Amino acid sequence: MAVSAEDVATVRAFNRFYTRIIGVLGDGLMRTPYSLTEARVIFELAQRDAAEVLALRRALDLDAGYLSRMLARFESDGLVVRERSPEDGRRQIVRLTPHGREVFAMLDERSAGEIRGLLERLSDDERRRLIAAMRTIRGVLDGRPRTRAFTLRALRPGDLGWVVQRNGALYDEECGWDRTYEALVAKVVADYVDGHDPRRENAWIAEVEGEPVGSVFCVRRDDRVAQLRLLHVEPSVRGMGIGTALVEECLRFAAAAGYQEIMLWTTALQKAAHRVYERAGFRLETVEEPVERFGSRIQGQIWRRAL
């Protein structure tokens, strides 16, 4: 698909916005005499004892003349020293002086302080969203394959609303179900909260890079039977084993809570979920007659597993 003019304009607008936010366009970076590029060169030099000028230029993709003039200025300010490489006299190496390392420490401290101040103005949820979005941008643009990891955590404020919203949206997109299914999810969530017994009921959210991507609930069916409810995994992270991990967490909790059996209700449409349930030891027990429900014709199924 061709890149649209709107897409280009959106990226350019974000670049202008973010450079203004981090203070790149003033007289100097973070109220110092140094530009963003100059600060980047100082940062790179601070990571090692010495660097070859050619390697530094290639790493930062800088014009040779521009870098040479910058290093000449740094040298006259007492920030760096330049000398010929002892291994190859044709090559030049550069290193920070003690004064140069003091300047680096000042830049590093101011940069960390400004970012800390930016983050402190945000709520916990806004901070998580921002960090996750930045990781996503970096992961997409750096061109290197990344191994994505997920974590499971307990519910936080706001998660219940997210579960209702995502279930409603996903089942509309993937199954064509209407808002009566979303209303059912809302009732399940409300029932979970009403009279909740933490010893016998629990719920988990799966996260990838700080963003919620899945959920499952373990609720009381009766004194001996638990019920697994509202298992869902976002399409963008399917195949990572998240569904299996959520189901296994639910099984561990149900067994520890003293239940003898766990059951679930699903439909014939959820083929991918069936495979997760089968691997976890569930067996299909009951196939219901097709009925009109959620604005569609569906065939319910009941699966069970001993604990």
Buried (B, 14 or more C-beta within 10 A) or exposed (E): EEEEEEEEEEEEEEEEEEEEEBBBEEEBBBEBEBBBBBBBBBBBBBEEEBBBBBEBBEEEEBEEEEBBEBBEEBBEEEBBBBEEBEEEEEEBBBBBBEEBBEBBEBBBEBBEEBEEEEEEEEEEEEBBBBBBEEBBEEBEEEEEEEEEEBEBEEBEEEBBEBBBEBBBEBBBEEBEBBEEBBEBBBEBBEBBEEEBEEEBBBBBBBBBBBBBBBBBBBBBBEEEBBBBBBBBBBEEBEEBBBBBBBBBBBBEBBBEBEBEBBBBEBBBBBEEBBEBBEEBBBEBEEEEEEEEBBBBEBEBBBBBBEB
